[in-house]
């Protein structure tokens, strides 16, 4: 199969070196890992990046920019990140290719109007989890406006989901867990203010606690002056994993930002580290079954959880659902005609 993956939104070019050498966003890292999986299985794989100037080849994956598209031939499947307008452009360029719109955010009610455009009806919309796909279907097919469109004969859109690949984390240095170390490793917009408010109260009840804050690199670093808070900045993945493995838990007690997948959940559990999180977004679906969820509106519950975990951590571990073999099988099914036929019957 000849597969084209299109990223028209990221402001800079990226490649497999970014996975090893510096911080990178979850969407970009997932795209690289997925394309690497398919290339390793003998598929022809190309990544188009709007910001790329120079084409290159890495891990049998071909990277191109806007000035290199004339060389594209005989494309079987096209996966477009986020931009449904770009989806239309690629459909016009390759009218026989199967097309997919890969979304990474929850959508508001007005997303229902995507049903009005024929190019969206030709594609399959892919969410990051069952939770995410369910929400997309709700917005497209089940709210008041959606029912009106259906009543007027407007076709429904095909919606499915594909997990992100999460390699089993490997730590090269010995790990000594620090019962007083917490780590936050999401972008500042993902509830950091609420997390810091919780930590201020945690610090009063548990004076030895320290909070380390990492940044995925695609958001400006927050300037924080708060007792017990240490800024790590943007770290390469191996270094970040070391910090997570040494921490009591990933400290994520926020109730405002819902993850569509949550790489931090899967990676932390894969290191044997629990995540202190609220039941929001895909948390319950992605976290290990032994990782409890906490009412993070209640700081007392957060503090109690930390105290209990200092005595005994939940037995979380890596989930094979996110391993390369399982992810390749899942996405191969998405690319098959059988997948679309199943969606049409739902």
C-alpha positions in Angstrom: 0.0 0.0 0.0 1.2 3.5 -0.8 0.2 5.8 2.0 0.5 9.6 2.2 0.3 11.4 5.6 -0.2 15.1 5.5 0.6 17.7 8.2 -0.3 21.2 7.0 -0.5 22.8 10.5 2.8 22.2 12.3 5.0 25.4 12.0 8.3 23.6 11.5 9.6 20.4 9.9 10.3 17.4 12.1 11.6 13.9 11.7 12.7 10.8 13.6 15.6 12.7 15.1 13.2 14.8 17.1 12.0 11.7 18.9 15.4 11.0 20.2 17.0 14.4 20.6 14.4 16.9 21.8 10.9 17.4 23.0 8.1 16.9 20.5 4.3 17.0 20.6 2.2 13.9 21.0 0.5 14.3 17.6 3.8 14.6 15.8 5.4 11.7 17.7 2.4 9.5 17.0 2.5 10.3 13.3 6.2 9.4 13.1 5.7 6.2 15.0 2.7 5.1 12.9 4.5 5.8 9.6 7.5 4.0 10.9 5.4 0.9 11.6 3.9 0.8 8.1 7.2 1.4 6.5 8.7 -1.4 8.5 6.0 -3.7 7.1 6.9 -2.9 3.5 4.4 -0.2 2.7 5.5 2.9 0.7 5.1 5.8 3.2 5.4 9.5 2.6 5.0 12.4 5.1 4.0 15.7 3.6 4.9 18.7 5.8 3.8 22.2 4.8 6.8 23.7 6.6 9.4 21.4 5.0 11.9 22.8 2.6 14.2 19.8 2.0 13.0 16.3 1.2 14.7 13.4 2.9 14.5 9.7 3.7 14.6 8.3 7.2 13.6 4.8 8.4 12.2 4.0 4.9 9.9 7.0 5.3 10.0 9.8 2.6 9.6 13.3 3.9 8.5 16.0 1.4 7.4 19.6 1.3 5.0 21.6 -0.9 7.6 21.9 -3.7 8.0 18.1 -4.0 4.4 16.9 -4.5 4.7 16.4 -8.2 6.6 13.2 -7.6 3.7 11.6 -5.8 2.1 8.8 -7.8 -0.4 6.0 -7.3 -1.5 6.9 -3.7 -3.8 4.4 -2.1 -4.6 6.1 1.2 -4.2 9.6 2.5 -4.3 10.6 6.1 -4.8 14.3 6.7 -4.1 15.8 10.1 -6.8 18.2 11.4 -7.5 20.3 8.3 -10.6 19.2 6.4 -9.9 21.9 3.8 -6.6 20.1 3.0 -8.6 16.9 2.8 -10.5 18.4 -0.1 -7.3 19.4 -1.9 -5.8 15.9 -1.6 -9.0 14.3 -2.7 -9.0 16.4 -5.9 -5.4 15.5 -6.5 -5.9 11.7 -5.9 -9.6 11.0 -6.6 -9.3 7.2 -6.2 -7.4 7.2 -2.9 -9.1 6.4 0.4 -9.0 9.5 2.6 -9.0 9.9 6.3 -9.2 13.0 8.5 -7.2 12.3 11.7 -8.4 14.6 14.5 -6.7 15.2 17.9 -9.1 17.5 19.7 -12.7 17.5 20.9 -15.0 19.5 18.8 -17.8 22.0 19.6 -21.4 21.8 18.5 -20.7 23.7 15.2 -18.6 20.7 14.1 -21.9 19.2 12.9 -21.9 21.5 9.8 -18.9 19.5 8.4 -21.7 17.1 7.2 -22.7 19.7 4.7 -19.5 19.2 2.6 -19.2 16.4 0.2 -15.4 15.9 0.7 -16.0 15.1 4.3 -18.6 12.4 3.3 -15.9 10.7 1.2 -13.6 10.4 4.1 -13.4 8.5 7.4 -12.8 10.6 10.5 -10.4 9.0 12.9 -10.3 9.9 16.6 -7.6 8.9 19.1 -9.7 6.7 21.3 -13.2 5.2 21.7 -13.9 8.1 24.0 -12.9 10.6 21.4 -14.8 8.8 18.6 -17.9 8.7 20.7 -17.7 12.4 21.3 -17.2 13.1 17.6 -20.3 11.0 16.7 -22.3 12.8 19.3 -21.4 16.2 17.8 -22.0 15.0 14.3 -25.1 12.8 14.6 -26.9 13.1 17.9 -27.3 16.7 19.0 -30.3 18.9 18.1 -28.7 20.3 14.9 -27.4 16.9 13.9 -30.9 15.4 14.1 -32.3 18.3 12.0 -29.7 17.6 9.3 -30.5 13.9 9.4 -34.2 14.7 9.1 -33.5 16.7 5.9 -31.6 13.8 4.4 -28.1 14.9 5.1 -25.8 11.8 5.1 -23.9 10.9 8.3 -20.1 10.9 8.3 -17.9 7.8 8.9 -16.2 8.0 12.3 -13.8 5.5 13.8 -10.7 5.6 16.0 -7.1 4.4 16.1 -4.9 4.4 19.1 -1.5 6.0 19.2 1.5 3.7 19.3 3.3 3.8 22.6 6.6 2.0 22.7 7.3 0.2 26.0 9.6 2.7 27.8 13.1 1.6 28.5 15.2 3.3 31.2 19.0 2.9 30.8 19.9 4.2 34.2 19.0 2.6 37.6 15.7 3.9 39.0 15.3 5.0 42.5 11.8 6.2 43.2 11.5 9.4 45.2 8.3 9.3 47.3 8.3 13.1 47.5 8.8 13.8 43.8 5.8 14.7 41.6 6.0 15.5 37.9 3.7 17.4 35.5 4.6 16.8 31.8 1.9 18.4 29.7 1.7 21.8 28.0 0.8 24.7 30.4 -2.6 25.1 28.8 -3.6 21.7 29.9 -4.7 22.7 33.4 -1.4 23.8 34.8 -3.0 26.6 36.8 -5.3 24.2 38.6 -2.4 21.8 39.2 -0.4 24.5 40.8 -3.3 25.5 43.0 -3.6 21.9 44.2 0.1 21.7 44.8 0.2 24.8 46.9 -2.2 23.0 49.4 -0.3 19.7 49.0 2.9 21.5 50.0 1.2 22.8 53.2 0.0 19.3 54.2 3.1 17.5 52.9 6.1 19.9 53.2 8.6 17.6 51.6 6.8 17.4 48.3 8.4 18.7 45.2 6.8 19.3 41.8 8.8 19.1 38.6 7.3 20.6 35.5 8.4 19.5 32.0 7.3 21.1 28.7 6.6 19.2 25.4 8.3 22.0 23.5 5.5 23.4 21.4 4.3 25.8 24.1 6.1 28.7 25.7 7.5 27.7 29.1 5.6 29.0 32.1 7.4 31.3 34.4 6.6 29.9 37.8 7.8 31.2 41.2 6.2 28.9 43.7 7.8 27.0 46.7 8.7 23.5 45.8 8.2 23.9 42.0 11.2 23.1 39.7 11.1 23.8 36.0 12.7 21.1 33.8 11.8 22.7 30.4 11.7 20.7 27.2 13.5 17.4 27.6 14.5 14.5 25.2 12.2 11.6 25.7 14.8 9.3 27.4 15.6 12.0 30.0 11.9 12.7 30.5 11.1 9.0 31.1 13.9 8.8 33.7 12.2 11.6 35.7 8.8 9.9 35.4 10.2 6.6 36.6 11.8 8.3 39.6 8.6 10.1 40.6 5.9 9.0 43.0 3.4 9.8 40.3 2.5 12.0 37.4 0.7 14.9 39.0 -2.2 15.8 36.8 -5.2 16.8 39.0 -6.9 19.1 36.6 -10.6 19.0 35.6 -10.6 21.4 32.6 -8.6 19.7 29.8 -9.8 16.4 28.4 -7.2 14.3 26.6 -8.4 12.5 23.4 -5.8 9.8 24.2 -3.2 10.9 26.7 0.3 9.7 25.9 1.2 10.7 29.4 -1.2 8.2 30.8 0.2 5.3 28.7 3.8 6.2 29.0 3.7 6.7 32.8 1.9 3.5 33.5 4.4 1.7 31.2 7.1 2.9 33.5 5.3 1.6 36.5 4.3 5.1 37.6 0.7 5.9 38.4 -1.1 9.1 37.2 -3.1 11.1 39.7 -5.8 12.3 37.4 -9.5 13.2 37.2 -12.1 11.1 35.3 -12.1 13.3 32.2 -11.6 12.6 28.5 -10.0 9.3 27.7 -8.3 8.9 31.1 -10.4 5.8 32.2 -9.9 4.2 28.8 -6.2 4.6 28.5 -5.0 4.3 32.1 -4.2 0.8 33.5 -7.1 -0.8 35.3 -5.1 -0.6 38.6 -4.7 3.2 38.2 -7.6 4.7 40.2 -9.1 8.1 39.2 -9.6 10.8 41.8 -12.2 13.5 42.2 -9.8 16.4 41.5 -12.3 19.0 42.4 -11.4 18.0 46.0 -7.8 18.9 47.1 -8.3 16.8 50.3 -8.9 13.7 48.1 -5.7 14.6 46.1 -3.7 14.8 49.3 -5.1 11.6 50.7 -4.3 9.8 47.5 -0.7 11.0 47.6 -0.3 9.9 51.2 -1.7 6.5 50.4 0.6 6.1 47.4 3.6 7.0 49.5 2.8 3.8 51.5 1.9 1.6 48.5 1.7 2.5 44.8 -0.9 0.9 42.6 0.5 -2.0 40.4 0.3 -0.3 37.0 2.2 -1.6 34.0 2.6 -1.3 30.2 -0.5 -2.2 28.2 0.0 -4.3 25.1 -3.0 -2.6 23.5 -0.6 0.2 22.5 2.3 -2.0 21.3 3.4 -1.9 17.7 1.8 -5.2 16.7 -1.6 -4.2 18.1 -1.5 -0.7 16.6 -0.4 -1.9 13.2 -3.3 -4.4 13.1 -5.8 -1.7 14.2 -4.7 0.9 11.7 -4.5 -1.7 8.9 -8.1 -2.5 9.5 -8.9 1.2 9.3 -7.3 1.3 5.9 -9.4 -1.7 4.7 -12.7 -1.4 2.8 -14.2 -3.7 5.5 -13.7 -0.9 8.1 -15.6 1.7 6.1 -18.4 -0.8 5.4 -18.7 -1.5 9.1 -19.0 2.2 9.8 -21.6 2.7 7.2 -23.8 0.1 8.9 -23.6 1.8 12.3 
